[in-house]
Amino acid sequence: MIDATVANFETEVVEASNTVPVLVDLWAPWCGPCRALGPILEKLEVAYEGRFKLVKINTEEEQELAAAFGVRSIPMVMLLKDGQPVDGFVGALPEGQIRAFLDKHVPDTAPEAEQADAAADAEPESGPTLSPLEKLQQDLATNPANDTARKAYVELLLKDGHTAEAKMAFEPLAGKALADARIQALGDWLAAAQAAPSLPAVATLQASIAANKRDFEARYALAQQHMAVQQWTAALDELLDILMRDKSWSDDRARKTFVNILELLTPADAPKPAPGQPPVTDPTVESYRRRLSMTVLS
């Protein structure tokens, strides 16, 4: 198995396909189905004993190659012979179907492989049960422009503490934050999760606040620490304390973050109220909403 880049593509893929079929696996680190498919292809490369060559292309890092293959969803697999694509498939197929695909093109199929194909045809393999995170990964692999799935995916990644993956998944949404309250809220949460490791410890921040109640930078940093570990009411209390003393502190930063936390505490899939009926809200959210209104209007 070889990782292809623009620099080695001609040699490792195009020229190599003149002597042995080259199977190109186009994938991305955030793609759950890609991670499921990759080990199967690597296993089959060994099982087929050199009768085809496996090459992997990271579409996040090698966007020029991804564009050249016309990638619209991943995982995407292409088979090249004599420098030209001859066949391919999209999605994480079970091993039996991939063997059948290879046996159409790879020379000298072994009898053992034919028996495996017959068994696969007689008893089709069912894919593994996907977790909610993997299901969202699969949805995005099929349709990267699905903002609803992407927002839910970023939220689950942040809930599970996968900050680096959340940052990568959030990037296509960043430019839409001004028009979407949920994206703004996710961006604030992501910023807090990224900042938390470099912020002073909670005890240090609490000591600074005890010494100076108007140390708003320390209060905001403490709110970010609480956000990073999803201690939402503790974060709201620190922000409210800032607002009680300075309603427009730091270009309204405390109020905006307060509102964003209330958005995060409201389920994205909350049902819409019937016509003429008020929305059903969480008592905690409603309480902090009232406290914000009272603080701002006082």
Sequence and secondary structure as in RCSB ss.txt:
>XXXX:A:sequence
MIDATVANFETEVVEASNTVPVLVDLWAPWCGPCRALGPILEKLEVAYEGRFKLVKINTEEEQELAAAFGVRSIP
MVMLLKDGQPVDGFVGALPEGQIRAFLDKHVPDTAPEAEQADAAADAEPESGPTLSPLEKLQQDLATNPANDTAR
KAYVELLLKDGHTAEAKMAFEPLAGKALADARIQALGDWLAAAQAAPSLPAVATLQASIAANKRDFEARYALAQQ
HMAVQQWTAALDELLDILMRDKSWSDDRARKTFVNILELLTPADAPKPAPGQPPVTDPTVESYRRRLSMTVLS
>XXXX:A:secstr
 EE  TTTHIIIIIIGGGTS EEEEEE TT HHHHHHHHHHHHHHHHTTTSSEEEEEETTT HHHHHHTT  SSS
EEEEEETTEEEEEEES   HHHHHHHHHTTSSS  HHHHHHHHHHHHS        HHHHHHHHHHH TT HHHH
HHHHHHHHHTT HHHHHHHHGGGGGGGGG HHHHHHHHHHHHHHHGGGS  HHHHHHHHHH TT HHHHHHHHHH
HHHTT HHHHHHHHHHHHHH TTHHHHHHHHHHHHHHHHTS TT     TT      HHHHHHHHHHHHHHH 
